[in-house]
Amino acid sequence: MVRYKAAGAVLLGKTNMAYAGADFQTYNEVYGTTNNPWDRDRIPGGSSGGSSAALAAGLTPLEAGSDIGGSIRNPAHFCGVYGHKPTFGIVSQTGHSTMLTPGPPTDLVVCGPMARSAEDLALSLDIVSGPANLDAPGWRLDLPRPGSSRLADFRVAIWADDDNSPVDHEIADRAAAIGETLSRLGARVSDTARPAIDARRGYETYLELLHSVMAAGVGPEKYEKNQRYAAETDPADRSDRAIMSRAMVLSHAGWLGANGRRERGDTECPGGGVSGVAFTMPAGSWPTAS
């Protein structure tokens, strides 16, 4: 907010968010329920649902959100607006309330812009990107500009559905239709190109890192309860519930192992989903468009 104000922005007020900042809807006992402005019988997403609803309703041209598991991306999708989850560390978390506030930047969490156009997102990111105070003396940001401007220069992989993250047929069909349109306009499109990763294992790594963060600030009573839940799971059980239970009391050594898998990039799939991903592939690994 400090950088917005320094750039001349006028702050209109605060928007609503999900209870505890960790849900796919937006309601809490203080400010009540926020509905989707396109259809008030539906939710605006979360946890930055107040931001997406305000944008969609035309109350504001720019908004701010934060994201650890979809809290910018999910409400932007639900309300038909634009949201950007920046690379970790590009936007300072100073002043952002997290499970460990006050403290250093929280792992996986990013703050980022929401807007009604991609151009406004770019403008907003230019304004808010920058270091926290302790990093300022040696910190600089030099994001490379896109090297191509023609669709014919791009390769696009369509990943419209996946067994780990089943997608509604309407959404999957829409993703496939976008691929067909891009192909017709000159892009090189494939629906079979895939990176050499184990998507399920990557998702498990994400669950370990996510829930170790989400449970980091609980009190002793809750922590002991989490310990009991984790102890009741079979170490060989790789179900989502078992992984999350163990992650909530993950040891530092366990976290280092999960972080190592993330850093190697051989199994990572951040954000808990793979559907609709577009990515580049090494030369020679690109299949014939289909």
Disulfide bonds with the S-S distance in Angstrom:
none
